[in-house]
Amino acid sequence: MARYIASAGVGAVIGYCMPKISTFTPAAKPVEDALGSLPFPKPSLSLMYFDLTGRAEAIRQAFVLGGIPFEDKRVAFSDWAKVKPTTRSGQMPEIKIDGRVYSQSMAILRYAGKLARLYPTDPVDALAVDEAIAIANEMESAVSILFSMDLICKGMSDKDKAKRKVVVGEALAEDKLPPIFARLEQLVRESPSGWIAGTSGPTVADLVVAGTVEFFSGPAVRYGLKEGLVTKATYPGLLALVDQVHALPAVAKWDADHPSK
Ligand SMILES: N[C@@H](CCC(=O)N[C@@H](CS)C(=O)NCC(=O)O)C(=O)O
């Protein structure tokens, strides 16, 4: 995913644009019922990212599920060169909480999860959530090579570069990614609730894993990964999880109001 790329550029960004998967099944339990009231004083929140799902969507979903108001600030690609030097880390997402800025999507997500009660307070449940997130993040590490191909193939002809991309894409699709998908699929299948960390309701891990699966069902193709890497036949549990996330009423409303890019 382009979300892995550290350097500037639109190409570095759009790879992490994820489309929604269109089939929906009802959520096992409306998440709003389980959330209760906010456990902390309501902070002023401004989340800044591109006008994409990418690394920010799970964070947005967590706030939405928690009923936590936030500013959803979106930077146009054309403005990025100007905005980049003003950011905390030269990258997005970043969040401003009561005037102070923080970076790193997974850190922000856990923060959002704590506010939204989508990150367990029980240490073992939290471990299970972190485990699933870490496995999903392994996907990112695995495919990051695809977004560095221009660097790796520097000096090669376009034709040779294209050939290398095909070889790397095939190796990822055939060898590297399936065991990681299989581990996530196993987690979903083992879960009595269908939520990936085995919790009774959704957690931030479900949001991250669903987003990752959606990426591999769509935009990854643009980067040389073959189509149909994740299908109902290969990973039915993971696709059901995606549906389950998007069927949560608050997420379904968010999706309707914000068509994916
Ligand atoms: N480790 C960071 C990576 C952030 C990142 O790579 N952001 C990309 C967008 S997904 C970005 O800002 N790219 C533009 C750039 O690096 O100039 C995180 O998880 O937040």
Ligand as a Chemical Component Dictionary entry (heavy atoms), coordinates in Angstrom:
data_LIG
# 
_chem_comp.id                   LIG 
_chem_comp.type                 NON-POLYMER 
_chem_comp.pdbx_formal_charge   0 
_chem_comp.three_letter_code    LIG 
# 
loop_
_chem_comp_atom.comp_id 
_chem_comp_atom.atom_id 
_chem_comp_atom.alt_atom_id 
_chem_comp_atom.type_symbol 
_chem_comp_atom.charge 
_chem_comp_atom.model_Cartn_x 
_chem_comp_atom.model_Cartn_y 
_chem_comp_atom.model_Cartn_z 
_chem_comp_atom.pdbx_ordinal 
LIG N1  N1  N 0 3.848  5.374  9.826  1  
LIG C1  C1  C 0 3.009  6.454  9.374  2  
LIG C2  C2  C 0 3.089  6.498  7.864  3  
LIG C3  C3  C 0 2.285  7.645  7.317  4  
LIG C4  C4  C 0 2.301  7.671  5.793  5  
LIG O1  O1  O 0 3.032  6.931  5.119  6  
LIG N2  N2  N 0 1.491  8.573  5.259  7  
LIG C5  C5  C 0 1.404  8.743  3.837  8  
LIG C6  C6  C 0 -0.049 8.674  3.392  9  
LIG S1  S1  S 0 -0.763 7.113  3.697  10 
LIG C7  C7  C 0 1.882  10.146 3.491  11 
LIG O2  O2  O 0 1.699  11.073 4.258  12 
LIG N3  N3  N 0 2.457  10.270 2.291  13 
LIG C8  C8  C 0 2.856  11.517 1.764  14 
LIG C9  C9  C 0 4.293  11.808 2.025  15 
LIG O3  O3  O 0 5.019  10.977 2.617  16 
LIG O4  O4  O 0 4.738  12.891 1.609  17 
LIG C10 C10 C 0 1.578  6.257  9.871  18 
LIG O5  O5  O 0 1.164  5.105  10.055 19 
LIG O6  O6  O 0 0.868  7.240  10.101 20 
# 
loop_
_chem_comp_bond.comp_id 
_chem_comp_bond.atom_id_1 
_chem_comp_bond.atom_id_2 
_chem_comp_bond.value_order 
_chem_comp_bond.pdbx_ordinal 
LIG N1  C1  SING 1  
LIG C1  C2  SING 2  
LIG C1  C10 SING 3  
LIG C2  C3  SING 4  
LIG C3  C4  SING 5  
LIG C4  O1  DOUB 6  
LIG C4  N2  SING 7  
LIG N2  C5  SING 8  
LIG C5  C6  SING 9  
LIG C5  C7  SING 10 
LIG C6  S1  SING 11 
LIG C7  O2  DOUB 12 
LIG C7  N3  SING 13 
LIG N3  C8  SING 14 
LIG C8  C9  SING 15 
LIG C9  O3  DOUB 16 
LIG C9  O4  SING 17 
LIG C10 O5  DOUB 18 
LIG C10 O6  SING 19 
# 
